[in-house]
Amino acid sequence: MRVKTCLGVAALALVAVVHAQEMSEAEAIAERIKPVGSLHMAGEDGQQAAASGGGGARSGETVYNNACVACHGAGVLNAPKLQVAADWQPRIDERGMDMLLQNAINGYNAMPPKGTCGDCSDDEIQAAIDYMVKGI
């Protein structure tokens, strides 16, 4: 009976060692083939927070500096330049601020919808316009 018990214990120990070795190999394989990074696509949870630096709406200045400056900084294709009254005042007088917002959201002439800030909210677009016409 004692020999059977010893054989049983030895068999259990062998099974435990083999199982541990298999787990170790599985873990080693998992480590070797794990992804090196991750990709977040627009529309995924947290995308807006990541884009805005951790939460809340981006300021008009931030939106301008990240998306609008490329055209509005230099006046590309007659885009009104930052805080230049001669560029903005005729547009404000002719269309009003509500129409400027709608044009910015929907696109106008060479400007695509929301300019180059496709992930901006309408409020962030409004904040960018307010920043660009500040002091006018």
Short mmCIF file of the C-alpha atoms (twelve columns), coordinates in Angstrom:
data_MODEL
# 
_entry.id   MODEL 
# 
loop_
_atom_site.group_PDB 
_atom_site.id 
_atom_site.type_symbol 
_atom_site.label_atom_id 
_atom_site.label_alt_id 
_atom_site.label_comp_id 
_atom_site.label_asym_id 
_atom_site.label_seq_id 
_atom_site.Cartn_x 
_atom_site.Cartn_y 
_atom_site.Cartn_z 
_atom_site.pdbx_PDB_model_num 
ATOM 1   C CA . MET A 1   0.000   0.000  0.000   1 
ATOM 2   C CA . ARG A 2   2.888   2.276  0.829   1 
ATOM 3   C CA . VAL A 3   4.366   1.847  -2.675  1 
ATOM 4   C CA . LYS A 4   1.053   2.782  -4.274  1 
ATOM 5   C CA . THR A 5   0.837   5.907  -2.142  1 
ATOM 6   C CA . CYS A 6   4.386   6.906  -3.016  1 
ATOM 7   C CA . LEU A 7   3.673   6.325  -6.699  1 
ATOM 8   C CA . GLY A 8   0.487   8.363  -6.411  1 
ATOM 9   C CA . VAL A 9   2.292   11.255 -4.760  1 
ATOM 10  C CA . ALA A 10  5.072   11.077 -7.328  1 
ATOM 11  C CA . ALA A 11  2.558   11.067 -10.153 1 
ATOM 12  C CA . LEU A 12  0.801   14.105 -8.686  1 
ATOM 13  C CA . ALA A 13  4.116   15.899 -8.321  1 
ATOM 14  C CA . LEU A 14  4.999   15.090 -11.917 1 
ATOM 15  C CA . VAL A 15  1.625   16.366 -13.136 1 
ATOM 16  C CA . ALA A 16  2.114   19.574 -11.128 1 
ATOM 17  C CA . VAL A 17  5.611   20.093 -12.581 1 
ATOM 18  C CA . VAL A 18  4.401   19.445 -16.149 1 
ATOM 19  C CA . HIS A 19  1.423   21.761 -15.632 1 
ATOM 20  C CA . ALA A 20  3.665   24.511 -14.249 1 
ATOM 21  C CA . GLN A 21  6.025   24.100 -17.175 1 
ATOM 22  C CA . GLU A 22  3.134   24.278 -19.643 1 
ATOM 23  C CA . MET A 23  1.829   27.422 -17.940 1 
ATOM 24  C CA . SER A 24  5.283   28.930 -18.023 1 
ATOM 25  C CA . GLU A 25  5.573   28.186 -21.750 1 
ATOM 26  C CA . ALA A 26  2.091   29.604 -22.370 1 
ATOM 27  C CA . GLU A 27  2.979   32.753 -20.449 1 
ATOM 28  C CA . ALA A 28  6.248   33.078 -22.382 1 
ATOM 29  C CA . ILE A 29  4.384   32.756 -25.684 1 
ATOM 30  C CA . ALA A 30  1.783   35.312 -24.571 1 
ATOM 31  C CA . GLU A 31  4.574   37.713 -23.619 1 
ATOM 32  C CA . ARG A 32  6.268   37.313 -27.007 1 
ATOM 33  C CA . ILE A 33  3.122   37.914 -29.057 1 
ATOM 34  C CA . LYS A 34  1.474   40.634 -26.972 1 
ATOM 35  C CA . PRO A 35  0.646   43.922 -28.784 1 
ATOM 36  C CA . VAL A 36  3.266   46.647 -28.525 1 
ATOM 37  C CA . GLY A 37  0.656   49.394 -28.383 1 
ATOM 38  C CA . SER A 38  -2.995  50.204 -28.824 1 
ATOM 39  C CA . LEU A 39  -5.074  52.165 -31.292 1 
ATOM 40  C CA . HIS A 40  -8.011  54.368 -30.423 1 
ATOM 41  C CA . MET A 41  -10.442 55.137 -33.227 1 
ATOM 42  C CA . ALA A 42  -12.698 58.192 -33.349 1 
ATOM 43  C CA . GLY A 43  -15.965 57.498 -31.605 1 
ATOM 44  C CA . GLU A 44  -14.517 55.146 -29.010 1 
ATOM 45  C CA . ASP A 45  -15.208 55.879 -25.368 1 
ATOM 46  C CA . GLY A 46  -12.800 58.454 -24.029 1 
ATOM 47  C CA . GLN A 47  -11.777 59.786 -27.444 1 
ATOM 48  C CA . GLN A 48  -13.078 63.275 -26.751 1 
ATOM 49  C CA . ALA A 49  -11.383 63.356 -23.368 1 
ATOM 50  C CA . ALA A 50  -8.107  62.245 -24.883 1 
ATOM 51  C CA . ALA A 51  -8.337  64.812 -27.639 1 
ATOM 52  C CA . SER A 52  -9.073  67.622 -25.245 1 
ATOM 53  C CA . GLY A 53  -6.244  66.806 -22.862 1 
ATOM 54  C CA . GLY A 54  -8.193  65.021 -20.182 1 
ATOM 55  C CA . GLY A 55  -11.687 66.383 -20.037 1 
ATOM 56  C CA . GLY A 56  -14.030 69.175 -20.853 1 
ATOM 57  C CA . ALA A 57  -14.314 71.342 -23.919 1 
ATOM 58  C CA . ARG A 58  -11.202 72.760 -25.532 1 
ATOM 59  C CA . SER A 59  -10.804 76.523 -25.388 1 
ATOM 60  C CA . GLY A 60  -11.189 78.669 -28.468 1 
ATOM 61  C CA . GLU A 61  -7.483  79.440 -28.381 1 
ATOM 62  C CA . THR A 62  -6.616  75.724 -28.221 1 
ATOM 63  C CA . VAL A 63  -8.909  74.883 -31.137 1 
ATOM 64  C CA . TYR A 64  -7.506  77.806 -33.145 1 
ATOM 65  C CA . ASN A 65  -3.887  76.791 -32.457 1 
ATOM 66  C CA . ASN A 66  -4.529  73.113 -33.250 1 
ATOM 67  C CA . ALA A 67  -6.866  73.385 -36.233 1 
ATOM 68  C CA . CYS A 68  -7.559  76.900 -37.507 1 
ATOM 69  C CA . VAL A 69  -4.152  78.562 -37.587 1 
ATOM 70  C CA . ALA A 70  -3.091  76.784 -40.792 1 
ATOM 71  C CA . CYS A 71  -5.509  78.859 -42.871 1 
ATOM 72  C CA . HIS A 72  -6.627  81.702 -40.605 1 
ATOM 73  C CA . GLY A 73  -3.085  82.518 -39.487 1 
ATOM 74  C CA . ALA A 74  -1.936  83.420 -43.004 1 
ATOM 75  C CA . GLY A 75  -5.276  84.192 -44.658 1 
ATOM 76  C CA . VAL A 76  -5.119  81.207 -47.038 1 
ATOM 77  C CA . LEU A 77  -7.727  81.539 -49.833 1 
ATOM 78  C CA . ASN A 78  -9.027  84.755 -48.227 1 
ATOM 79  C CA . ALA A 79  -9.677  83.190 -44.831 1 
ATOM 80  C CA . PRO A 80  -10.122 86.016 -42.318 1 
ATOM 81  C CA . LYS A 81  -6.998  86.322 -40.172 1 
ATOM 82  C CA . LEU A 82  -6.868  86.125 -36.395 1 
ATOM 83  C CA . GLN A 83  -8.303  89.249 -34.756 1 
ATOM 84  C CA . VAL A 84  -7.973  91.399 -37.905 1 
ATOM 85  C CA . ALA A 85  -11.055 93.621 -37.882 1 
ATOM 86  C CA . ALA A 86  -10.784 94.476 -41.592 1 
ATOM 87  C CA . ASP A 87  -11.117 90.756 -42.408 1 
ATOM 88  C CA . TRP A 88  -13.876 89.901 -39.939 1 
ATOM 89  C CA . GLN A 89  -16.090 92.976 -39.659 1 
ATOM 90  C CA . PRO A 90  -17.591 92.799 -43.192 1 
ATOM 91  C CA . ARG A 91  -18.463 89.125 -42.617 1 
ATOM 92  C CA . ILE A 92  -20.020 89.850 -39.233 1 
ATOM 93  C CA . ASP A 93  -22.002 92.786 -40.672 1 
ATOM 94  C CA . GLU A 94  -23.186 90.814 -43.708 1 
ATOM 95  C CA . ARG A 95  -23.934 87.430 -42.149 1 
ATOM 96  C CA . GLY A 96  -24.028 87.874 -38.385 1 
ATOM 97  C CA . MET A 97  -22.372 85.644 -35.830 1 
ATOM 98  C CA . ASP A 98  -25.028 82.899 -36.088 1 
ATOM 99  C CA . MET A 99  -24.393 82.490 -39.802 1 
ATOM 100 C CA . LEU A 100 -20.608 82.536 -39.265 1 
ATOM 101 C CA . LEU A 101 -21.060 79.629 -36.868 1 
ATOM 102 C CA . GLN A 102 -23.260 77.720 -39.328 1 
ATOM 103 C CA . ASN A 103 -20.730 78.311 -42.126 1 
ATOM 104 C CA . ALA A 104 -17.909 77.061 -39.900 1 
ATOM 105 C CA . ILE A 105 -19.854 73.963 -38.873 1 
ATOM 106 C CA . ASN A 106 -21.134 73.101 -42.359 1 
ATOM 107 C CA . GLY A 107 -18.270 74.440 -44.456 1 
ATOM 108 C CA . TYR A 108 -18.099 77.537 -46.645 1 
ATOM 109 C CA . ASN A 109 -16.273 78.139 -49.926 1 
ATOM 110 C CA . ALA A 110 -12.881 76.389 -49.605 1 
ATOM 111 C CA . MET A 111 -13.334 75.670 -45.881 1 
ATOM 112 C CA . PRO A 112 -14.502 72.106 -45.198 1 
ATOM 113 C CA . PRO A 113 -17.052 71.411 -42.449 1 
ATOM 114 C CA . LYS A 114 -15.478 72.281 -39.099 1 
ATOM 115 C CA . GLY A 115 -12.296 73.291 -40.894 1 
ATOM 116 C CA . THR A 116 -9.627  70.803 -39.937 1 
ATOM 117 C CA . CYS A 117 -11.184 69.993 -36.549 1 
ATOM 118 C CA . GLY A 118 -13.484 67.117 -37.408 1 
ATOM 119 C CA . ASP A 119 -13.730 66.040 -33.753 1 
ATOM 120 C CA . CYS A 120 -14.667 69.517 -32.462 1 
ATOM 121 C CA . SER A 121 -18.074 70.066 -30.940 1 
ATOM 122 C CA . ASP A 122 -20.232 72.938 -32.169 1 
ATOM 123 C CA . ASP A 123 -19.464 74.745 -28.888 1 
ATOM 124 C CA . GLU A 124 -15.724 74.385 -29.512 1 
ATOM 125 C CA . ILE A 125 -16.159 75.792 -33.035 1 
ATOM 126 C CA . GLN A 126 -18.064 78.722 -31.510 1 
ATOM 127 C CA . ALA A 127 -15.262 79.240 -28.989 1 
ATOM 128 C CA . ALA A 128 -12.698 79.287 -31.826 1 
ATOM 129 C CA . ILE A 129 -14.732 81.912 -33.714 1 
ATOM 130 C CA . ASP A 130 -15.065 83.987 -30.535 1 
ATOM 131 C CA . TYR A 131 -11.278 83.795 -30.109 1 
ATOM 132 C CA . MET A 132 -10.632 84.785 -33.728 1 
ATOM 133 C CA . VAL A 133 -12.914 87.846 -33.543 1 
ATOM 134 C CA . LYS A 134 -11.853 88.850 -30.022 1 
ATOM 135 C CA . GLY A 135 -11.482 92.606 -29.720 1 
ATOM 136 C CA . ILE A 136 -13.375 93.358 -32.931 1 
# 
